[in-house]
């Protein structure tokens, strides 16, 4: 494991669709001033770690293993690593079955004691305790979503796609049902449970995929994979509810090609929102109206590669890293802090099938 200079560089973890005993989880060093990336480590314990979540405070990385089945049983796995803070190196701790096919997203609670996992193909959500040493305990609870929507090719059944923590509640976007399911984690001693708090209907055929909550204002944004739109919601912290206020296209006017939305993030300033398009291979940039939460399109910036399944805004807000799954590349884009616009930097790192980017900071 190569060392990195903490003052001038930051650690980046990358999940991929690699497997078969090959390196699949990568550790990168990123130059804070230029955005240039270099690979400094790689690990092969987890097959297809397509989504990661990082608990920086406790020095943990959690990963899904997006498998349809494992050892003859339906379902993938979830795994944990300990972080060596001086180098970013990882030490594999262990794994648990996800009790659902194709786990694709996961999140921890604020105390680092609970882990919630979305199983895409099964349309289910699994809850686990996390031990003091970072190991994932046995399954505590599992909720099976039931339903479908109008697209028979993609919405024939429930497909849980993301798990997002906001104000102690878990928000789950279900692409198959066109719904956002909202859960509370109820503490029952050693065995916590997921308790349904409510649900929000998204327009038919949308295919809600990922959710971004504004850090300061009462707004949430859902990127819809199937019809390439972004829906803005007013969020009530007290009630734990979402109310739709606007839906906009994520694609340019007149675009007639095949494209599917993927990831969504709000910039560090809170003034701009970003969403990725797979097919159009771009990141759409919007200005957020702080008075009402509505979006105004600013630009579509090419990601410099194919199929940007995931991207990340650096903690200082200066760069966006785009994971181009089908061109095996991570491209660094600069953020114009005055306008929110994205600009090429010329920096690109070759990584096989990158599909998730997370920072340790």
N, C-alpha and C positions, 0 to 999 in steps of 0.2 A: 504494500500500500504506500503510494507516494504521499509525502506531506504537502500541506498547503500553507500559505501565509495568511493568517487570519485577518490581519489588518487590511490587506488589499484584495483578498479573495473570499468567496463564500462557497459553502458546500451545497451541491445540488444532487438529489437522488432521482434516478430515472427508472421507471418500470417499463417493461417491454412485453411483446408477445413472443419472446424467445422461450425455448424450453428444451426438452430432450437431453438434459445434462449440460447444455451450453450455458454460458454466462447470460443472465437474464435481468439482474438488478445492478445498475451501474452507479458509481459515485463519481461525480464531476467536480472540478474546481472552476469557479467562474471569476474572472477578473472584474472587480466592482466598477472600475473606471471605463473599460472598453466593452465589456460583455463577452469577451472571448472565453470559450469553454475548452477544457482539456479533461480527458478521462484519467482518473487516478486510482480506480479500483473497480472490481466487478465480482459478482457472487452468483452461484448457480443452484442454491438450495431450493428455490421456489420456481415451479413451472408457471410460465405466463403470468408474472406479477403485474397485471394490467392496471392496477390502481394501488396507490400508496397513501398513507397518512402518517404524518410526522408529529410526535409529541416531543417538542424541543425541550420543554422544561424538565422532563424526566429522562430524556435521551433514549427515545424509542422510535423505531420505524415499524409500522404494521403494513402487511401486504396481502392482497387477495391472490389466490391461485385460480385463474379463470378457466377451470376445467368443467366439462360436462359431467364427467364421472372420474372417480379415482379408486383404484384397487377393486374394480367391479361394482362399486356402489355409486349411485347417482350423487353428484355434487362435487364441488371443488374444495378448496381449503383456505384457511386464513393463517398467516404466520407472523411472527414477531422477531425483531432484531434489537440488540442493544447497540447504542452509538458510542464510539470512543470520541469524545468531544474535541480533542486536540487534533485529530486527523480526519474525522468523519468516517473512519473505518467501522464496519458492522460486524457484530458477533451474533450468529444465528442462535435463537433461543428455542424455538419449537413451533408447532402448528396444531391446529384443530380442524376437523371437517367442517365445512360451511353449512351442511345440511340443506343444500340447495344447489342446483346446477348453474354454472357460470357466474360465480360471485364477481361483481364488477365494480363495487364501490364500498367504502367503509369509513367510519368516523369514530373517534373516541369522545367521551364526555369531558368536561372541563377538569375534572379531578383525575383523569387518567385511570379510572377504575372500571369503566364499561366500554365495550366495543360493539358497534352496530354495523351489520353487513347486509348489503343488498344482493340477492341472488337473482340475476336477470332472467334466465330461462325458466326457472321455477316460479318466479313471481313471488318470492318470499323474503322475509327480513329476519335475520338471526341476531340474538343478543348474547354477549359473553361477559363474564367478569375478567378483569385483568389483575394479575397478582402483583405484589410489590416488586418482584424481580423482572416484571415485564412479560411473563409467560401468560398465555391466553388460557383461561380455565374452561371447563366443560360447558356446553351449551346451557344457557339459563332459560331462554325462551325463544320461540319462533312463531312468527305470524305469517299465515298464508293469505295472499291477496286473491280475491275471486272476482273475475269480471273480464270484459273485453270491450272493444270499441269498433269503429267503422272500417278499419283497414284489415281485411281478412288475411293479408300476407304478413303483417307485422303485429296486428292487434287481436289475434285470435284468442289470446289469454293474457293474464296479468304478466307484466315484465318490470319488476322493480329495478330502477336504474341508478338511483343515487340516494345517499343518506346524508343529510345536512343537519348540524346542530345549531339551534338558535334559541337562546333564553331557556335552556334546559329541555327544550322539546326537540324531537327528531322529525324532520320533514323528509318524506320519501317521494320522489318523483316516479310514478309508474307509467311507463310508455304505453303499455298494453291497454290500460284502462282509461287513459287520458285523465288521470287524477293525481293530486298531491295528497298523500296520506300523512296524517300528523299523529305522532305518538308521544306520550309521556313515559318516562322510565320510572316505574313504581318500585321502590326499594322494599324488598321482603326479606330482610336479613341477608343471608348468603346467596339467595336466588332472586335477583331482580326480574321484573317482568315488563313487557311492552304493553301499554294500555292505550287503546285508540282514543285520541282526543277529538278528532274530526277529519273531514276530508274536503277537498276543493276540486270542483270539476273544471278541467281545462277544455277549450273548444274541441269538437269532434275531429279526429284525424291529426291532431297536433303532434302527439308523441312526445310528451314532456320528458326531458333527459336529465338536465342538470339545473341547479338552483343557486343563485347568488343573492345573499342578503346585503343590503347597504349597512356599513358599519356605524353610521351616525344617524341616518334618517329612516323613517318607518316604511321602507320600500323593499320589495323582493322582485327578482327577475328570473323567469324560467325560460330556458332555451328549448325549443321544440324541434326534435330531430326530423320528424316526418314531413312537415309542411314548411320547414325552414323559416320559422318565425321566433320572435322573442315576445313574451307576455310580461307586462309590468303589473305588479300587484301592490296595493296598499296593505301594510302589515300592522296588525294590532298586537302589541306585546302583551297587553293585559288579557285579551281574549284568546290569543294564539290562533288568529284567523287571517286569511288572505282574501282580499277583494280586488277583482280585476279592474284595471284602469286603462289599459292600452295594449294592443298587439301590433307589432310592426314586422315587416319582412326583414330577414337577415341577408337577402340577396339583392343585387342591383336590379333596377327596373329593366325588364326586357330579357333577363337571363333565362334561357329555356333548357339548359343542360341538366343533367342529373346531379343533385347535391343534397347533402344531409348535414344538418347542424350537429355540433358536438359539444364544445366546452364554452363556459361563460365565466367572466370575472369582472369585478369592478376595480378600477385603478386606485392607487393609494390615496390620491387626492379626494376621491369620492365624487368627482365631477364627470367621469367618463366610464362607459361600459364597453366591454369587448366580448365578441362572440365568434366562434370559428365555424367555417363552412368547409365540409369535406366534399370535394367535387369541384366547386368553384375555387377551392384551395386558397381561402382568404380569411382574414380576420376583419369583421365588421366593427366599426368604431362609432359610438354614439355619445352625444352629450346628454347628461342627466339634468333635467330641470329640478332643482332642489325644492321648488315650491309645490310641485305636484307629482314628481317622480316620472314624468313622461320623457320619452327618448326622442332625440333628433339625430338623424344619420349624419356622420361627418365624412367617412371614407370607407373603402374596402381595400385593405392592404394585402397583397399576395404574401403567402407564408414562405415562399422560396422553396417549396417542395410539394409533395402530394399527400393528401388526406390528413389534415391537421386534427387528429383526434383529441389532442389535449394541448394546453398551453398554460403558461404561468407568468404572472407579473412579479418582478423582483420586489423584495420588501422595501427597497428605497424608491420604487416606482419609476426607475430610469429605463428599464428594459422589459421586453416581453420575449420569452423563450417559447418557440412553437415546435411541437413534436409532430413531425411529418411521418406518419406511420409507413406509408407505402413507398417513400423515397429514402428511408433509413437515415433521416437527418434531423438534427435540432438546429434551428436557425434563430439567431439573435436579432431582434428588432429593437430599435431605439424609440423611446417614448418622448415626444415633444411635450414638455411639462406645461407649456402655455396653451396648447391647442388640443392635446390628447392624441394627436395624429401619430401614426407609426411610420418609421423610416428604416430602410435596410442599413445594416452595419457592415455587411460583408463577411460576418463571422458565421461559420457553419461547422458542426461536428457530426461525423458519421457514427451513428449508433443503430444497430439492427432493430427495426420495428419499435421505435419509441412511442409509448402511448400514455405516459404519466410523468409529470415533472413536479417535484416538491423540493422546498428549501429547508435547510437546517439552520435556523437563525432566530 
